[in-house]
Each structure stands twice: as C-alpha cells, then as structure tokens.
Amino acid sequence: WNADGDPDAEAVDLATTGAVVDLLVLAGTDPVAGPVAAAMAFVAAHRERQGSWPDTEGETSPVATAGAIRAIRAVGHDPSGTCWATDLGLGADVPSPVTALVELQEEDGSFGGDDPVRVASDAVHALSGRWLPLGRAADACAPETGGLPFEPSLIVLGAIAVIGVGAVGLLDVDWLG
C-alpha cells in the first residue's frame, strides 16, 4: 500500500503498509494469509542490509523502518527478535529493525527528516509498541524472550495461595489460648 492510493505505483511505502497491516490485524484479518501475508512478504523484500527500510525515494528512513516495525508487531512478532525474519525466509544475520532504528538516531537525539515531530513520534511508537494490537502470527514461534511458559501473575497467585493456606494452618493451632 502507498499513501498515493495507486495500486500500480512502484514506490516502496513502508509507513502506509505498516499502518494498513496494523488496521487489518486489528479488524481480524488472518495475519498468515491473504493481504497481510502479502504485505509481510513486501516488508521482507525491501529490508536493507543494515536492518532498516527505505522511504518512497529509496533513502534509508526512520519513518519507513518504524512502519516496518509496526507491521511486524501487528502480526504478533517481536521486531527485536529473529522469529519474524525466519518466518519470512530472511537470514538472522542482519541487525534487528529495533537496532537499525536506534542507529538512525542523530547525535542530538532526533531522528532527522523534514518533519522532525512526525519522525520522532513514529520512531518512539515503533520502539515502544504499546499502541499496537496483539496479532497471532507468532504462535508458531517459540517464545523469543526465553521467558517462562506461563504468566508471571500465576506465580504471585500461587504464592498468595501457599501463604493463605499456611496462615489458616497456623490459626488452627491452639496456641492463642
């Protein structure tokens, strides 16, 4: 997809593609088939050797890289991991999109560009990922974080249950008189 709305355009528009993938997944489109799968193949095909993506003019771009990260997160992958890349047939020897985006940051902390507020906003949102929907494509991958096979909140609930049972047992003892 591209911001011009021209389906025959040859421009690589990762910012728009990322937004569309995000919306489609949010609307319930299957992230491993149809237009979302085609969009992810497009994302993979345009990844540069340093792990970033080009803008519509072919220049390495934080906005385009943020758009690619948005698409990767939208389908359920962690862009700092390698599962998304191997799922799309890419090698894991290229820096992660997150690393590439951070590398595009200027010495003064900005991400450059003609519209520095938009560029910074896109970069911050891509790096935090907090505003994106949770996709389902990563189900085939093992947890990339090396985390536990269950939610940590279960540990807390278990500890509360053990403490509660132990406290009830102490109350049964007739040491209170």
Order of alpha helices (4+ residues) and beta strands (2+ residues): alpha-alpha-beta-beta-alpha-alpha-alpha-alpha-alpha
